[in-house]
Amino acid sequence: MVPISVSKRLVPLLAAAFAVLTIATSVQAATPIRMVLNWKYEGPQAWFFLAKQRGYFADQGLDVTIDQGSGSSAAVSQVATGAYDVGFGDVNTLIEFVAKSPDDHPYAVYQIYNQPPFTIAVNADSDIEKPADLEGKTIAGPANDGALKLFPAFAKIADVDVSKVDILNIEPRLREQMLIRERVDGMFGYVNTIRFSAMLAGIDANEDFRFIRYGDYGMDLYSNAILVSSDLVENNPKAVRGLVAAINHAIADTLADIDTGIDAVMQREPLLNRDVETQRLLATLRDEIAFDNIGELGLGNIDRARFAKAIDIVVDAKDLERTPSVDEVFDTRFLPPEADRIHALDYETP
């Protein structure tokens, strides 16, 4: 038997080659994830960009591609059809989808928006004072807007005859201008989307608009959550758990330093107005993300009783034939461990 020997000069070369091979194997092993957002790039998406920028996705063995979206409702169908693996979308649209397609549907795994942001904006001097006043009026909004999609449910709860309301689909960029110029009587949208888009257009939404908020009329609903495909849940639960951990980490970083989060947004889309996006993020944290029992549950988790009631509201208002269970819609198995959860939205205004 001939002994095998390796020269001292060859050892460093072999070590370097092994290191390169290890890095290449690690890159190849990264799980590709295609993610679609709720809307165009904006401040309240800071944690997604920060998680990618700081390597939190990569640390979890994920290669995440993030695309801008076309509406919170659209994200649900885009994940359901396989166009994307992950979406940031409206759980109420997901509830309807699960009710109709119980055998194959996305799951919500991390709840971010905990208050209903859905609204109809009208001009401050409009004669629309209450939901019933919408009858005989024209209300416009982007086709995939969450508030527009939920309008039949809102109308049923608020006793509005939908057949007497004209719905107009428009391009998102036209929304605030058409309302201020009185081309339409009202606009569907999320409160902060309308408020800060108006600001960019030189419109003071707090002075010029009034908001008919769905939540003020009994629609106590959750809103946008991280949604993942059934394929990912069933075949790669490790990837789902890593995705949630990375986003949770980046949210904590953003709360610790709002400017750092906005830096990540501006790096992704340098043409944004930094001041507006900072204010948009702060307003979203205050109005849409914060909830009373965050100290008990932690961000990302849900109040099961409240979520079940939200399902009942959607099912009843949309006359769905089946009521999904909470576990069919929201899978809590992927939440961060208790010690890693965010139990308070503590942040300093820049």
N, C-alpha and C positions, 0 to 999 in steps of 0.2 A: 504494500500500500504506500503510495507516494504522498508525503505530507504536503498540505497546501500552505503556502506562505504568501503574505502580502507585504510589499515594500512599504517603508514608512512614507515615501513620497506619494504612494498611491492612496493611502488612507484618507488624506484630506479631500482628494478628488472623489473618492467613493462617498464620503460623508456629504459633500456638496451635491452630488448627483442624487443621493437619497433624499436630501432636503427638497430639491426641486421636484422630485417625484412625489413626495408627500404633499407639497403645495398644490401640484397639478391634480392629484387625486382628490384633495380637499375641495378644490374649485369644481371639479367634475361632480362631486358628491352633493354639492349645494342643490337644494330643491328649488326649482323655478316656481315663483308665485306671481301671477298676474293680478294686480289689484286695481279696481276702478273706484274713484272717489265719488262723492255726492254731487259735486259741482265743479266749476272752474277753480283754478288754484286760488286759495285765499287763506287768511290768517288762521282760522280755526282748524286748519289741516296741518298745523305746524308739527305736531308730534309724528306724523307719518314721514315727513321729510327728514326730521331730526333722527328718527330711528334708522333710516337708511344712511344718512350722513355720518352718524357716529358708529356705524357698523353693528348696531344691535340686531338687525335682521341677519347679517352675516354670521354673527356670533352664535346664532341659533341654527346655522346651517341652511339659511334661506337666501335665495337670490330674488329679491322682490322688485318688480317693475310697477311703477305707480303711474296711472293715467288719470287725467281729469275726467269728470263725469258730465252727465247731461240731465241730472235730476236724481233725487233720493229714491224715487220709485223705480226709475230706470235701472238703478244698480241691482235691484232684486232680480229682475228678468235677465240682466246680463250675467249674473252669477248662475242663475237657474239653467240657462241655456248652454253654459260652458264657455261663453265668451271670456269670462274671467273666473279665477279661482276664489277671489275675495272681493268684497265690496263694502263700502261705507254707505248704508242705505236705510230706508224707513222700515221699521219693524211692523208697522200697520199694513203696509203693502205686503210684507212677508206673511202676516197672519192670514190675509185673504188668499195668498198663493198656496199656503199650506192647507187651508180649508178645502181648496179645490183640487190640490195635487198631493194627497197625503203620502204617497209612496216614493216620491222623488222631489226633494225641495232643499233649498239652502237652510242653514241654521244661523241664528244669532248667537254669538259667543262672548261678546263684550259690549255692554250697553254704555254709550257715551252721552247721548242727549236724553236727559231724564224728564224734561218738561216739554209740553206741547208747544212748538214754535209756530204752528199753523195759523194763518191769519188771512183776512181780506182787508187790504188797505183801501181807503177811500179818501177823497180830498177833505180837508178840514172843514170846508164850508158846504159839504155835501148834505143832502137831505136824507141820506142813509144813516140812521141813528141806531138801528137794531136789525137783527137778521131778517125779519119779515119785510123790511124795506128794500131788500135785494130783489124782490119780485118786480118784474117789469124792467129790470136793469141789465146791463151788459157787463159781465165780469170776465177779465182776461187773465191769461197766465201761460207759461210754457207747458207743453203737453205732458211732460213727465214731472211736473211740480207736485210735491207731496200734498200741499194744501188743496190743489185742484182735484187730485185723485180722491181725497177724503171729503170733498164737498157734498156728495150725496149722503154720506154718513152724518155730516154736520147738519145738513138741511133737515134730515129726519128728526134729529134730536132737537133742533131749534125751531121746528115746525115751519119750514120754508117749502113752498111748492116749487120743486126743481123745474117743472115744465114751464114755469113762468120766468125763469132766469136764463138769459142767453149767455152761453159760454163761448169765449173766443180764444183760440190758440194763437200765441204770438211768439216771436223770438225773444229770448230773455233780455237782450240788450235794449229792447223797446219798452220794457215794462214801466219804468218810472216816468219816462218822458210822455208816454201815452196817457198816463193817469193825470199828470200835472197839467197837460194840455186839454184834458177833458175829452179825449177821444173815446174813452170808456168810462164806466161809472165806478169800477173797482178793480183791484188786482189781487190775484192769489199769490201767496208766497210764504216764506219764513220771515218773521218779524225783522230779524237782524240782516237777512239778505236784502230785503227791501230798504231798510233804514240806511245801510252803508253803501249800497249801490246808488241810492239817491244822493248821498253825500258826495260821491265821486262825480255825479252829474251836476253838482252845485245846488242841490235841493236839500232843504232842511226838513227831513221827514217828521221830526218832532213838532215842527210848526205847521207844515203844509199838509200832512196826512193824519188821519185817525185810523186806528186798527180795531177791527172786529176779530177778537181772538177766540179761536175755537175752545180753548181751555176755560174761558169765562162762561161757557154755556154747557158745561157738563162733560166735555170730552177730555177727561184726564188720561191722556195717552203718553206712552213713551214715544220716542222718535228714532233718531239714527243710531245704529249699532254696527259693529263689525259683523259682517255676514260671510259665511264660508260655504263652499259647495258640499253637497252630501258625499261626493267622491273623496274630498279631502278629509272630511270627518271620519269616514269609514276606513279609508286606506292609508292615511298618513296623519293620525292624531298627534304624533310628535311635532309635525310641522305646524299644526293649528296651535298647539300649546306654546311653541316657540314664537309664533307670530304675535299672540296675545301678550306674552311676556315682554317682547321687544317694544310693543306699542305702549304698554303700561309703564315701562321704564322711561320711554321718551316723554310721556305725559308728565311724569314726576319731574323730569329735567326741565320741561317747559314751565311748570309751576314754580320751580326754583329760580328760574331766570327767563322771564317773558321775552326779553330781547334776543336771547339765544334761539328761542323757538321761531321768532320772526326772522332772524338771520337765515334760518333754514328755508323758510318760505321764499324770501327774497332771492336766495341763491337759485331756487328752482324757477322763479319767475321774476326777474329783475325789473320788469316794467310796472309792477304793482306799486300802489301808493303805500309806503311803509306806515305812515301815521294812521291811515284809514284801516289797514289790516290789523294793526296793533289794537285799535279801538274795537274792531270787529271781534277779535279774539277775546278781549276782556269782557265784552258784552255777552258773548256766547258762554263763557265760563259762568257768568253771573245768572243769565236768564234761561239757559238751556241745559247746562251740565249739572249745576248744583242741585242737590235734593236734600230733604230734611234728615233722612236717616243714613247719610253717607258714612257717618262715624260707626254705625253698626254693620252695614253691609260692605262698604268699600266701593270705590268707583268700579264700574264694569258689571257689578252684580245687580240683581233685580229684587224687588219686593214681590214675592210670588202672588200674594193676594191681590195687589194692585195690578200686576201683569195679567192675571186671570180676568179681572174686571175689564181691563183694556181689550182683551180678546172678545169678551161678551159684547162690549160696545161696538166693535167692528163687525162682528157676526150679525148682531141684531140690526144695525144701521144699514148694512149691505145685503140683508136677507140671504145670508149664506146658508147652505143646507147642512153644514157640519161645523161643529165647534171644536177646533184643535185644542189639545191640552197644552199647558205651559211648556212641558218637556218636548213637545213636537216642534215648538217654535224656537225656544231658547235652551241651549245646551250649556249647563253650568260646569261641566267637567273640565273645561279648559281655562277657567278663571285662575288668576295667579294665586299662590298660597296666601293664606290670611296675612302672614307677616309682610308680604310684598305688596299688598293692596294699598291704594291711596284712600285714606280715611278722612281727609280734610282738604278742601280746595284753598290752601293758603298760598297766596302769591302777592307780590308787591307791584303796584302800578308803575310802569316805567316813567 
